[in-house]
Amino acid sequence: MRNYHGRNGRAETRLHSAVLALAPLVVVVLFGCAVVETALDPAPREPVGPSPELEPEDVVRIQLEAFAAADGEELDGELLYAFASPDFRAAFDDRDEFVEHFTRRPYRDLVAHREARYRPLELDGRVARQDVTVVSADGEQRRYGFLLVEQTEGDCDGCWLVESIRAYLD
């Protein structure tokens, strides 16, 4: 019995020595990974769909990023539709028609636009308006007005949703 413990004790000592010898390397590797992860993961992601945590400006930015990210005329219809108010959705037969609406003039300049310049948000209670000038993929400038309404019932209670998008013809 004694020899068993004795051999086992020497093995434990060698193991502890090996761990102590590798400890600085482990710290460097772990710290390095933490630094790399921090550098690659910019900020916590915001909700992908409507959320009471999102401000009207956030919703407009998310919508414009979805339009800008469109490849040609392939829009993220699910995201656009998710942020549309029930009244805005009711103006169309279905999501496909809703998305198709933005591929026609004067809205198609939103699709794959290169730049967006935001004007100050106007807030009046539960209604917000955000005007934005976009530079289209063709270099054309067009101004749009996003009208948002804070919802007071249903799954989106407390969420800001897009009530309409108006294209200015100036």
Buried (B, 14 or more C-beta within 10 A) or exposed (E): EEEEEEEEEEEEEEEEEEEEEEEEEEEEEEEEEEEEEEEEEEEEEEEEEBBEEBBBBBBBBBBBEBBBEBEEEEBBBEBBBBBBBEEBBEEBEEBEEBBBBBBEEEBBBBBBBEEBEBEEBEBEEEBBBBBBBBBBBEEEEBBBBBBBBBBEEEEBEEBBBBBBBBBEEE
